[in-house]
Amino acid sequence: MARILLLHSMYGLRPAVHAAAERLTSAGHEVHVPDLYDGLVVDDPEAGAEIREEIGRDELLKRAVAAAAPLSDGGLVYAGFSLGGALAQNLALADDKARGLLLFHGTSDLADDASTDIPVQLHVADPDTYEPVDWLNAWYLRMRKAGADAEVYRYRGAGHLFTDPDLPDYDAEAAEQAWATALAFLADL
């Protein structure tokens, strides 16, 4: 069983995030899902970007750190969707007790001196305008250089947030493949 901190995308704490938490809980994991947007939920990318910009990256990271702090002593698996994945990556690489990093649809830049030995799994659309191929290739190489055991799974033809059944990006086949692979990853931690 893993203790997981699951962070939402720029759309807010949508039903798909709660469904993901239920899926993880049903697999025997303890899941914590903080609301970094204080109740704001949207289904439009422009509105999501507006909220993200209004709150600001530093404040979102501060809120994510505050959510992780009371849980991190036991060793967390950090997970997230798109924006939440980027935040999860930052938290995981700063936490020497992190047990793993599970990313759906998003990554973040890595510091040149980043160092970690955690297992990392990324699930991303192919192509994805938010995560271009050149970026992903560089991200993978930098993650490996940092010492992570990184795996990247690309889903040809899927939309950016392909795991959210209430958004136009949804791809049922890709979502089920991603979840099966992610659950196996978590079971091995």
For each residue, the residues with C-beta under 8 A, 3 or more apart:
1: 28 29 30
2: 29 30 77 99 100 186 189
3: 29 30 32 71 74 75 76 77 99
4: 24 29 30 31 32 76 77 78 79 102 186
5: 32 34 64 67 68 71 76 77 78 79 88 91
6: 17 20 21 24 31 32 33 79 80 84
7: 33 34 36 64 67 78 79 80 81 83 84 85 87 88
8: 11 12 13 14 17 33 35 36 37 80 81 83 84
9: 12 14 17 48 80 81 82 83 84 105 106 161 164
10: 45 48 49 51 52 82 83
11: 8 14 41 42 43 45 48 161 164 167
12: 8 9 35 37 39 40 41 42 48 51
13: 8 17 18 33 35 36 37 39 41
14: 8 9 11 17 18 41 43 164 166
15: 18 19 166
16: 19 20 81 163 164 165 166 167
17: 6 8 9 13 14 20 21 33 81
18: 13 14 15 21 22 33
19: 15 16 22 23 165
20: 6 16 17 23 24 81 163
21: 6 17 18 24 25 31 33
22: 18 19 25 26
23: 19 20 26 27 179 183
24: 4 6 20 21 27 29 31 183 186
25: 21 22 28 29 30 31
26: 22 23
27: 23 24 183 186 187
28: 1 25
29: 1 2 3 4 24 25 77 186
30: 1 2 3 4 25
31: 4 6 21 24 25
32: 3 4 5 6 67 71
33: 6 7 8 13 17 18 21
34: 5 7 63 64 67
35: 8 12 13 38 39
36: 7 8 13 55 60 63 64 67 84 87
37: 8 12 13 40 41 51 55
38: 35
39: 12 13 35
40: 12 37 51
41: 11 12 13 14 37
42: 11 12 47 48 51
43: 11 14 47 166 167
44: 47 48
45: 10 11 48 49
46: 49 50
47: 42 43 44 50 51
48: 9 10 11 12 42 44 45 51 52
49: 10 45 46 52 53
50: 46 47 53 54
51: 10 12 37 40 42 47 48 54 55
52: 10 48 49 55 57 60 83
53: 49 50 56
54: 50 51
55: 36 37 51 52 59 60
56: 53 59 60
57: 52 60 61
58: 61 62
59: 55 56 62 63
60: 36 52 55 56 57 63 64 83 87
61: 57 58 64 65 87 90
62: 58 59 65 66
63: 34 36 59 60 66 67
64: 5 7 34 36 60 61 67 68 87 88 90 91
65: 61 62 68 69 91
66: 62 63 69
67: 5 7 32 34 36 63 64 71
68: 5 64 65 71 72 76 78 91 95
69: 65 66 72
70:
71: 3 5 32 67 68 74 76
72: 68 69 75 76 95 97 98
73: 97
74: 3 71 97
75: 3 72 97 98 99
76: 3 4 5 68 71 72 92 95 97 98 99
77: 2 3 4 5 29 98 99 100 101 102 186 189
78: 4 5 7 68 88 89 91 92 95 98 100 101 102
79: 4 5 6 7 84 85 88 101 102 103 104
80: 6 7 8 9 83 84 85 86 87 88 89 102 103 104 106
81: 7 8 9 16 17 20 84 85 104 105 106 161 163 164
82: 9 10 85 86 104 105 106 130 160 161
83: 7 8 9 10 52 60 80 86 87 106
84: 6 7 8 9 36 79 80 81 87 88 106
85: 7 79 80 81 82 88 89 103 104 105 106 107 108 122
86: 80 82 83 89 90 106 107 108
87: 7 36 60 61 64 80 83 84 90 91 108
88: 5 7 64 78 79 80 84 85 91 92 101 102 103
89: 78 80 85 86 92 93 101 103 107 108 110
90: 61 64 86 87 93 94 108
91: 5 64 65 68 78 87 88 94 95 98
92: 76 78 88 89 95 98 100 101 116 118 120
93: 89 90 98 101 110 111 114 116 146
94: 90 91
95: 68 72 76 78 91 92 98
96:
97: 72 73 74 75 76
98: 72 75 76 77 78 91 92 93 95 101 116 118
99: 2 3 75 76 77 118 189
100: 2 77 78 92 118 119 120 121 185 186 189
101: 77 78 79 88 89 92 93 98 118 119 120 121 148
102: 4 77 78 79 80 88 120 121 182 185 186
103: 79 80 85 88 89 106 107 120 121 122 123 124
104: 79 80 81 82 85 122 123 124 163 178 182
105: 9 81 82 85 123 124 125 128 130 131 160 161 162 163
106: 9 80 81 82 83 84 85 86 103 124 130 131
107: 85 86 89 103 122 124 131 135 136 139
108: 85 86 87 89 90
109: 139
110: 89 93 114 139 142 143 146
111: 93 114
112:
113:
114: 93 110 111 142 146
115: 146 147
116: 92 93 98 146 147 148
117: 147 148 149
118: 92 98 99 100 101 148 149
119: 100 101 148 149 150 151 185 188 189
120: 92 100 101 102 103 143 148 149 150 151
121: 100 101 102 103 150 151 153 181 182 185
122: 85 103 104 107 136 139 150 151 152 153
123: 103 104 105 153 155 163 178 181 182
124: 103 104 105 106 107 128 131 136 152 153 154 155
125: 105 128 131 154 155 157 158 159 160 162 169 174
126: 133 154 155 156 157 158
127: 132 133
128: 105 124 125 131 132 160
129: 132 160
130: 82 105 106 160
131: 105 106 107 124 125 128 135 136 160
132: 127 128 129 135 136
133: 126 127 136 137
134: 137 138
135: 107 131 132 138 139
136: 107 122 124 131 132 133 139 140 152 154
137: 133 134 140 141
138: 134 135 141 142
139: 107 109 110 122 135 136 142 143
140: 136 137 143 144 150 152
141: 137 138 144 145
142: 110 114 138 139 145 146
143: 110 120 139 140 146 148 150
144: 140 141 147 148 150
145: 141 142
146: 93 110 114 115 116 142 143
147: 115 116 117 144
148: 101 116 117 118 119 120 143 144
149: 117 118 119 120
150: 119 120 121 122 140 143 144
151: 119 120 121 122 185
152: 122 124 136 140
153: 121 122 123 124 177 178 181
154: 124 125 126 136
155: 123 124 125 126 158 162 171 174 177 178
156: 126
157: 125 126 171 174
158: 125 126 155 162 169 171 174
159: 125 162 167 168 169 170 171
160: 82 105 125 128 129 130 131 169
161: 9 11 81 82 105 164 167 169 170
162: 105 125 155 158 159 169 170 171 174 175 178
163: 16 20 81 104 105 123 170 174 175 178 179
164: 9 11 14 16 81 161 167 169 170
165: 16 19 170 172 175
166: 14 15 16 43 170
167: 11 16 43 159 161 164 170
168: 159
169: 125 158 159 160 161 162 164
170: 159 161 162 163 164 165 166 167 175
171: 155 157 158 159 162 174 175
172: 165 175 176
173: 176 177
174: 125 155 157 158 162 163 171 177 178
175: 162 163 165 170 171 172 178 179
176: 172 173 179 180
177: 153 155 173 174 180 181
178: 104 123 153 155 162 163 174 175 181 182
179: 23 163 175 176 182 183
180: 176 177 183 184
181: 121 123 153 177 178 184 185
182: 102 104 121 123 178 179 185 186
183: 23 24 27 179 180 186 187
184: 180 181 187 188
185: 100 102 119 121 151 181 182 188 189
186: 2 4 24 27 29 77 100 102 182 183 189
187: 27 183 184
188: 119 184 185
189: 2 77 99 100 119 185 186
